[in-house]
Every structure is written in C-alpha cells, then in structure tokens.
Amino acid sequence: MSRSYKWKLRFNPEKCKVLHIGHSLDTKYSMNVKGKVWELEETTEERDLGIIVTSNLKPSQQCVKAASKAKSVLGWINRHFGSLNADEFKILYKIYVRPHMELTIQAWSPYLHKDIRCLEKIKRRATKMVHGLKNIAYDERLEIFGLLSLEKRRLRGDLIEVFKTSRCRPLGGCSLIGPARSLCC
C-alpha cells in the first residue's frame, strides 16, 4: 500500500476484489486504508476493459456474451430491414454484427471447439437472412459474400501481428517500403 500512496494511486477498497486463479483455497484478504481494515470480496469472474476474466481463464463466458449481443443485433436487423439482398446484408453485417463478435478477440481468442461453434453459429444464422440463400451450404454463402469464417479471420489477424512484430523495428522504426509498410506502421 505504501507504494500506491507514494505514487498517488490510491486504491478504493470498495472496488477491490479477489479472483482466485487455479485454486479454490479458502483464503481471506484484507486491505488497511488509513487505519481501517477492509475485507476484500471474492469473485469468480470479473469484467475489465470489455473482457470477462474467470477463475478458470477460459473464454466461454466472453463467447456467450458476444454471441448473445450479436444475436440481438441480428434480430434488430431482421425486424427493421426484413428481406435483404447480398450487398445490403454485407454492409449491415460488417457494421453492426461483426464488431460484437470480434471485440477484443486478440485478448480472449476462443480455442475451445464449443466456443468457436457458438460464434460460428451466429454467422451461419446471419448469412441465412439473405433472400434466396437459405438452402445453400455455409461455405458457399461465405464465398458469395466474400467473407471468411471467424476462425480464418482470427488466424489472418494473428499472422498480421506476427508479420508486424517480426518485420518492424522497435519504437516505430520500420524497414519496409511500399504497400507492406501500411501493414506495419
């Protein structure tokens, strides 16, 4: 605590919580602030900067929340726009649905098959909203719209980050010239 006072970053004990990761030992933590002792509340999950962190560090809760929000947006689109053509759908999907499914995905990248299926299920449902494409296979619908599956988009994003990390010098200096430079800098 002395460090926090020295740096003038005082903790609010009412907002501090304990999240046990990897064990469930019955331990109690307290905080001494200005001579008053505060018992810290225990929690099994906490949300910070839009990311849900659970005691088992699995992204399942985040996937369920993202899928739920995307599903509600799809319902909103369906109620307000009804029948869509491919161009209208692509614009609405990219603007309103995809951001909810990919928000902070670099931090909570789903690796469990059930989480990946949960998110892909929403995209499957979304691509069926276009008039005349309901009975076409999912992969063919993605080709028609020029979209990638969420798993391939995540892989592409990871590869771009690896490329930027391996090709770019630290502190913003870049060794690339031309179009590749825009990926890096």
C-alpha positions as CSV (number, residue, x, y, z in Angstrom):
1,M,0.0,0.0,0.0
2,S,2.9,2.4,0.7
3,R,3.8,2.3,-3.0
4,S,0.3,3.3,-4.0
5,Y,0.5,6.4,-1.7
6,K,3.9,7.3,-2.8
7,W,2.7,7.2,-6.5
8,K,-0.6,8.9,-5.6
9,L,-2.5,6.0,-6.9
10,R,-4.8,5.2,-4.0
11,F,-6.9,2.1,-4.1
12,N,-10.6,2.2,-3.5
13,P,-11.1,-0.8,-1.2
14,E,-14.8,-1.0,-2.0
15,K,-13.9,-1.7,-5.6
16,C,-11.1,-4.2,-5.0
17,K,-11.9,-7.9,-5.4
18,V,-10.0,-11.2,-5.1
19,L,-10.1,-13.6,-8.1
20,H,-8.5,-17.0,-7.3
21,I,-6.9,-18.5,-10.4
22,G,-6.1,-22.1,-10.4
23,H,-7.1,-23.0,-6.9
24,S,-10.1,-22.7,-4.5
25,L,-8.4,-22.4,-1.2
26,D,-10.4,-20.7,1.4
27,T,-8.3,-17.6,2.0
28,K,-9.4,-14.2,3.1
29,Y,-7.7,-11.0,2.1
30,S,-7.9,-7.6,3.7
31,M,-6.7,-4.1,3.0
32,N,-5.6,-1.5,5.5
33,V,-6.5,2.0,4.4
34,K,-6.0,4.9,6.7
35,G,-6.1,2.7,9.8
36,K,-9.4,1.0,8.7
37,V,-9.3,-2.7,7.7
38,W,-11.4,-3.7,4.7
39,E,-12.2,-7.4,3.9
40,L,-11.9,-7.9,0.2
41,E,-14.8,-9.6,-1.6
42,E,-14.1,-12.8,-3.6
43,T,-15.4,-13.3,-7.1
44,T,-15.3,-16.0,-9.7
45,E,-15.4,-13.6,-12.7
46,E,-14.6,-10.0,-13.3
47,R,-15.0,-7.7,-16.3
48,D,-12.3,-5.2,-17.2
49,L,-12.0,-3.3,-20.5
50,G,-14.7,-5.4,-22.1
51,I,-13.0,-8.7,-21.3
52,I,-14.5,-11.2,-18.9
53,V,-11.8,-12.9,-16.8
54,T,-12.9,-16.1,-15.0
55,S,-11.2,-18.1,-12.3
56,N,-10.5,-20.9,-14.9
57,L,-9.2,-18.4,-17.5
58,K,-11.5,-19.9,-20.2
59,P,-13.1,-17.6,-22.7
60,S,-16.5,-19.3,-22.6
61,Q,-18.3,-16.6,-20.8
62,Q,-16.9,-14.0,-23.2
63,C,-18.1,-16.0,-26.2
64,V,-21.6,-16.5,-24.8
65,K,-21.8,-12.7,-24.1
66,A,-20.5,-11.8,-27.6
67,A,-22.9,-14.3,-29.3
68,S,-25.8,-13.0,-27.3
69,K,-25.2,-9.4,-28.2
70,A,-24.6,-10.3,-31.9
71,K,-27.8,-12.4,-31.9
72,S,-29.8,-9.5,-30.5
73,V,-28.4,-7.2,-33.2
74,L,-29.3,-9.8,-35.9
75,G,-32.9,-9.8,-34.6
76,W,-32.9,-6.0,-34.7
77,I,-31.7,-6.1,-38.4
78,N,-34.3,-8.7,-39.3
79,R,-37.2,-6.7,-37.7
80,H,-36.2,-3.4,-39.3
81,F,-35.0,-4.5,-42.7
82,G,-36.9,-7.8,-43.4
83,S,-35.7,-9.2,-46.7
84,L,-32.1,-8.2,-47.7
85,N,-30.0,-8.6,-50.8
86,A,-26.4,-9.7,-50.6
87,D,-24.9,-6.1,-50.8
88,E,-27.2,-4.8,-48.1
89,F,-26.5,-7.8,-45.8
90,K,-22.8,-7.4,-46.2
91,I,-22.8,-3.8,-45.2
92,L,-25.1,-4.3,-42.2
93,Y,-23.2,-7.4,-41.0
94,K,-19.8,-5.7,-41.2
95,I,-21.1,-2.6,-39.4
96,Y,-23.4,-3.9,-36.7
97,V,-22.8,-7.7,-36.1
98,R,-19.1,-8.5,-36.7
99,P,-17.8,-5.8,-34.2
100,H,-19.7,-7.5,-31.4
101,M,-18.2,-10.9,-32.3
102,E,-14.7,-9.7,-32.7
103,L,-14.4,-7.0,-29.9
104,T,-11.1,-7.5,-28.1
105,I,-10.8,-11.0,-29.7
106,Q,-7.0,-10.8,-29.5
107,A,-7.2,-10.9,-25.7
108,W,-9.8,-13.7,-25.4
109,S,-9.3,-15.7,-28.6
110,P,-11.5,-18.7,-28.3
111,Y,-9.7,-22.0,-28.5
112,L,-12.4,-24.5,-27.3
113,H,-14.5,-26.0,-30.0
114,K,-17.7,-25.2,-28.2
115,D,-16.8,-21.5,-28.1
116,I,-15.8,-21.5,-31.8
117,R,-19.1,-23.2,-32.7
118,C,-21.0,-20.8,-30.5
119,L,-19.7,-17.8,-32.5
120,E,-19.8,-19.5,-35.9
121,K,-23.5,-20.5,-35.3
122,I,-24.3,-16.8,-35.2
123,K,-22.5,-16.2,-38.5
124,R,-24.3,-19.2,-40.1
125,R,-27.7,-17.7,-38.9
126,A,-26.7,-14.3,-40.2
127,T,-25.8,-15.5,-43.7
128,K,-29.2,-17.3,-44.0
129,M,-31.0,-13.9,-43.7
130,V,-30.4,-13.1,-47.3
131,H,-33.3,-13.9,-49.6
132,G,-32.7,-17.0,-51.7
133,L,-29.5,-18.2,-49.9
134,K,-31.1,-20.1,-47.0
135,N,-30.7,-23.6,-48.6
136,I,-27.1,-23.0,-49.8
137,A,-24.2,-24.5,-47.9
138,Y,-22.4,-22.2,-45.3
139,D,-19.1,-22.2,-47.1
140,E,-20.7,-21.3,-50.4
141,R,-22.7,-18.4,-48.7
142,L,-19.4,-17.1,-47.3
143,E,-17.9,-17.2,-50.8
144,I,-20.9,-15.3,-52.2
145,F,-20.5,-12.6,-49.6
146,G,-16.7,-12.5,-49.8
147,L,-16.4,-13.3,-46.1
148,L,-14.1,-15.5,-44.2
149,S,-15.1,-17.8,-41.3
150,L,-14.4,-16.3,-37.9
151,E,-11.6,-18.8,-37.3
152,K,-9.9,-17.9,-40.5
153,R,-10.2,-14.2,-39.7
154,R,-8.6,-14.7,-36.3
155,L,-5.8,-16.7,-38.0
156,R,-5.3,-13.9,-40.5
157,G,-5.2,-11.3,-37.7
158,D,-2.6,-13.4,-35.8
159,L,-0.4,-13.7,-38.9
160,I,-0.6,-10.0,-39.5
161,E,0.5,-9.3,-35.9
162,V,3.4,-11.9,-36.2
163,F,4.4,-10.2,-39.5
164,K,4.4,-6.7,-37.9
165,T,6.4,-8.0,-34.9
166,S,9.0,-9.8,-37.0
167,R,9.5,-7.1,-39.7
168,C,9.2,-3.9,-37.7
169,R,11.9,-2.4,-35.6
170,P,11.1,-1.4,-32.1
171,L,10.0,2.2,-31.3
172,G,8.2,2.7,-34.6
173,G,11.1,2.3,-37.0
174,C,10.1,0.3,-40.0
175,S,12.3,-1.4,-42.5
176,L,9.5,-1.9,-45.1
177,I,8.8,0.2,-48.2
178,G,5.6,0.5,-50.2
179,P,2.2,-1.3,-49.5
180,A,3.7,-3.7,-46.9
181,R,4.6,-0.6,-44.8
182,S,1.0,0.2,-44.3
183,L,0.5,-3.2,-42.6
184,C,3.4,-2.3,-40.2
185,C,3.3,1.3,-39.4
